[in-house]
């Protein structure tokens, strides 16, 4: 029963994204491709920033799709009470199904983008670019899962407070636009001045992007200490977000 409801919510969200569009799911790929092109020209060519000897499109695309996974999970879950207000107020079902439905849609987008990344890697390899998979390649799903945990958790935390304080939703947009510049999406960890490296390591998203790149290309910073820290932060955000969501979903209609 609940599986069917999850499927209905998932398809409804999926179709609403492409209503009256010609290209449909291709839009999933256009945004990261366009961003990769801009970053390659602006930061790679004009600014001459390092990409750890990795082809610029591979470097930027790999960081962009992982960062987008985080931001889309945050944005989708941050408005979960608003988007499902009418349904929540009329029928009872486990509210976590709504969270799963929007999160699965975001994961579908990421899966298509990841497939394109693998295609890019194949094309570069065929053309003689030596790309070495790390032994951590088998751990890549774990890095993705931790991004999912922290994205859902942070999004649900925001959702619980935007019920009463609408300004938080507006601030979230500006925060996420700025936040990308505090990660290693654009600048590799190896190129960051030593006095700032500790600040970068505190950011769990940077750690996961570095780990993700290391698993695919053998570059980037990965230590078990930073992984342990990031694991703790990601799971903590997820559990706190789920807990607050379960508490707030009982009374949120009184505050809307």
C-alpha positions as CSV (number, residue, x, y, z in Angstrom):
1,X,0.0,0.0,0.0
2,X,2.6,2.5,1.1
3,X,4.8,1.4,-1.8
4,X,2.1,2.4,-4.3
5,X,1.8,5.7,-2.6
6,X,5.5,6.3,-2.8
7,X,5.3,5.5,-6.6
8,X,2.4,7.9,-7.1
9,X,4.3,10.8,-5.3
10,X,7.5,10.0,-7.2
11,X,5.8,10.0,-10.6
12,X,3.8,13.1,-9.7
13,X,7.0,15.0,-8.8
14,X,8.8,13.7,-11.9
15,X,6.1,14.7,-14.3
16,X,5.6,18.1,-12.8
17,X,9.3,18.9,-13.5
18,X,8.8,18.5,-17.2
19,X,5.3,19.6,-17.8
20,X,5.1,21.5,-21.1
21,X,8.8,21.0,-21.8
22,X,10.3,19.7,-25.1
23,X,13.6,18.2,-23.9
24,X,12.2,16.4,-20.8
25,X,14.8,14.6,-18.7
26,X,17.6,16.0,-20.9
27,X,17.3,19.1,-18.7
28,X,18.9,16.9,-15.9
29,X,22.1,17.0,-18.0
30,X,22.0,20.5,-19.5
31,X,22.6,22.4,-16.2
32,X,25.7,20.6,-15.1
33,X,27.1,20.6,-18.6
34,X,26.6,24.3,-18.9
35,X,28.1,25.0,-15.5
36,X,31.1,22.8,-16.4
37,X,31.6,24.8,-19.6
38,X,31.5,28.1,-17.7
39,X,33.8,26.9,-14.9
40,X,36.3,25.5,-17.5
41,X,36.5,28.8,-19.3
42,X,36.3,31.1,-16.3
43,X,38.3,29.3,-13.7
44,X,40.4,26.9,-15.9
45,X,41.3,29.1,-18.8
46,X,41.0,32.7,-17.6
47,X,42.0,32.3,-13.9
48,X,44.3,29.3,-14.7
49,X,43.4,27.4,-11.5
50,X,44.8,23.9,-11.0
51,X,42.7,20.8,-11.6
52,X,45.3,18.4,-10.3
53,X,46.3,17.6,-13.9
54,X,42.9,16.2,-14.6
55,X,41.1,17.4,-17.7
56,X,39.0,20.4,-16.7
57,X,35.6,19.1,-17.9
58,X,36.1,15.9,-15.8
59,X,37.3,17.9,-12.7
60,X,34.5,20.4,-12.7
61,X,31.7,18.1,-13.8
62,X,32.5,15.6,-11.1
63,X,32.4,18.3,-8.4
64,X,29.3,20.0,-9.8
65,X,27.1,16.9,-9.9
66,X,28.0,15.9,-6.4
67,X,27.4,19.5,-5.1
68,X,24.1,19.7,-7.0
69,X,23.0,16.4,-5.4
70,X,23.5,18.0,-2.0
71,X,21.8,21.3,-2.8
72,X,18.8,19.7,-4.6
73,X,18.2,17.4,-1.6
74,X,18.4,20.4,0.7
75,X,16.0,22.5,-1.4
76,X,13.5,19.8,-2.0
77,X,13.3,18.7,1.6
78,X,13.3,22.3,2.9
79,X,9.9,22.9,1.4
80,X,8.4,19.4,2.1
81,X,5.7,20.8,4.5
82,X,4.7,23.5,2.0
83,X,4.5,21.2,-1.0
84,X,2.6,18.4,0.8
85,X,0.5,20.6,3.0
86,X,-2.8,19.8,1.4
87,X,-2.1,16.0,1.4
88,X,-0.8,16.0,5.0
89,X,-3.9,17.8,6.2
90,X,-6.4,15.4,4.5
91,X,-5.1,11.8,4.9
92,X,-2.8,9.9,7.2
93,X,0.2,8.0,5.9
94,X,3.8,7.8,7.1
95,X,5.1,11.3,6.3
96,X,8.6,9.9,5.6
97,X,7.1,8.7,2.3
98,X,7.0,12.3,1.1
99,X,10.7,12.7,1.9
100,X,11.6,9.5,0.1
101,X,9.6,10.5,-3.0
102,X,11.3,13.9,-3.5
103,X,14.7,12.4,-2.6
104,X,14.4,9.6,-5.1
105,X,13.6,12.1,-7.8
106,X,16.8,14.0,-7.0
107,X,18.8,10.7,-7.0
108,X,17.3,9.8,-10.4
109,X,18.8,13.1,-11.7
110,X,22.1,12.3,-10.2
111,X,22.2,8.8,-11.6
112,X,21.8,10.2,-15.1
113,X,24.5,12.8,-14.5
114,X,26.8,10.1,-13.1
115,X,26.2,7.9,-16.1
116,X,27.3,10.9,-18.3
117,X,30.4,11.3,-16.1
118,X,31.3,7.7,-16.7
119,X,30.8,8.2,-20.5
120,X,33.1,11.2,-20.4
121,X,35.7,9.1,-18.5
122,X,35.4,6.4,-21.2
123,X,35.8,9.0,-24.0
124,X,38.9,10.5,-22.4
125,X,40.4,7.1,-21.9
126,X,39.8,6.0,-25.5
127,X,41.6,9.3,-26.5
128,X,44.7,8.4,-24.5
129,X,44.1,10.3,-21.3
130,X,45.4,8.1,-18.5
131,X,42.7,8.0,-15.7
132,X,43.5,5.8,-12.8
133,X,40.7,4.4,-10.6
134,X,41.6,4.3,-7.0
135,X,41.1,1.3,-4.7
136,X,38.5,3.5,-3.1
137,X,36.3,3.1,-6.2
138,X,34.4,0.4,-4.4
139,X,33.6,2.9,-1.6
140,X,32.2,5.5,-4.0
141,X,28.5,4.5,-3.2
142,X,29.3,5.3,0.5
143,X,30.5,8.8,-0.4
144,X,27.3,9.4,-2.4
145,X,25.1,8.0,0.4
146,X,26.7,10.3,2.9
147,X,25.9,13.3,0.6
148,X,22.3,12.0,0.6
149,X,22.3,11.8,4.4
150,X,23.5,15.3,5.0
151,X,21.4,16.8,2.2
152,X,18.2,15.2,3.5
153,X,19.0,15.9,7.1
154,X,19.9,19.6,6.6
155,X,16.9,20.1,4.4
156,X,14.5,18.7,7.0
157,X,16.1,20.8,9.7
158,X,15.5,23.9,7.6
159,X,11.9,22.7,6.8
160,X,11.1,22.4,10.5
161,X,12.1,26.1,11.1
162,X,10.7,27.6,7.9
163,X,7.2,26.7,9.1
164,X,7.4,29.6,11.6
165,X,10.2,31.7,10.2
166,X,9.7,32.2,6.4
167,X,12.9,34.3,6.1
168,X,15.0,31.2,6.5
169,X,13.9,29.9,3.1
170,X,15.1,33.1,1.5
171,X,18.4,33.0,3.3
172,X,18.9,29.4,2.3
173,X,19.0,30.3,-1.4
174,X,21.8,32.9,-0.8
175,X,23.6,30.5,1.5
176,X,23.8,27.7,-1.0
177,X,24.9,30.0,-3.8
178,X,27.8,31.2,-1.6
179,X,28.5,27.7,-0.1
180,X,29.9,26.3,-3.3
181,X,32.9,28.7,-3.0
182,X,33.7,27.2,0.4
183,X,34.1,23.7,-1.1
184,X,36.6,22.1,-3.4
185,X,34.2,22.1,-6.4
186,X,36.3,24.8,-8.0
187,X,39.7,24.7,-6.3
188,X,41.4,21.4,-5.5
189,X,42.5,20.8,-1.9
190,X,46.2,20.6,-3.1
191,X,46.0,24.2,-4.4
192,X,44.5,25.7,-1.2
193,X,47.0,27.7,0.9
194,X,48.0,25.8,4.0
195,X,46.5,28.3,6.4
196,X,43.0,27.7,5.0
197,X,43.2,23.9,4.6
198,X,41.8,23.3,8.1
199,X,38.8,25.4,7.3
200,X,38.2,23.3,4.2
201,X,38.5,20.1,6.1
202,X,35.8,21.2,8.5
203,X,33.4,21.3,5.6
204,X,32.0,17.7,5.2
205,X,30.9,18.5,1.6
206,X,34.5,19.3,0.6
207,X,35.6,16.0,2.2
208,X,33.1,14.0,0.3
209,X,33.8,15.7,-3.0
210,X,37.6,15.1,-2.5
211,X,36.8,11.4,-1.6
212,X,34.5,11.0,-4.6
213,X,37.2,12.4,-7.0
214,X,39.9,10.2,-5.3
215,X,37.8,7.1,-5.9
216,X,37.3,7.9,-9.6
217,X,40.5,9.6,-10.6
218,X,43.1,8.8,-7.9
219,X,43.4,12.5,-7.1
220,X,42.1,14.6,-4.2
221,X,42.6,14.5,-0.5
222,X,41.3,11.4,1.4
223,X,42.2,10.3,5.0
224,X,40.4,8.0,7.3
225,X,40.4,10.7,9.9
226,X,38.5,13.1,7.6
227,X,36.2,10.3,6.5
228,X,35.4,9.4,10.1
229,X,34.6,13.0,10.9
230,X,32.4,13.3,7.8
231,X,30.6,10.1,8.5
232,X,29.8,11.4,12.0
233,X,28.6,14.8,10.7
234,X,26.5,13.2,7.9
235,X,24.7,10.6,10.1
236,X,24.2,13.2,12.8
237,X,22.5,15.7,10.4
238,X,20.3,12.9,9.0
239,X,19.2,11.6,12.4
240,X,18.5,15.1,13.8
241,X,16.6,16.0,10.6
242,X,14.5,12.9,10.8
243,X,13.8,13.4,14.5
244,X,12.8,17.0,14.1
245,X,10.6,16.1,11.1
246,X,8.8,13.4,13.0
247,X,8.1,15.9,15.8
248,X,7.1,18.8,13.7
249,X,4.8,16.9,11.3
250,X,2.4,16.4,14.2
251,X,1.8,20.1,14.7
252,X,3.0,22.0,11.6
253,X,-0.5,22.7,10.4
254,X,-1.1,25.0,13.5
255,X,1.8,27.2,12.3
256,X,1.0,27.6,8.6
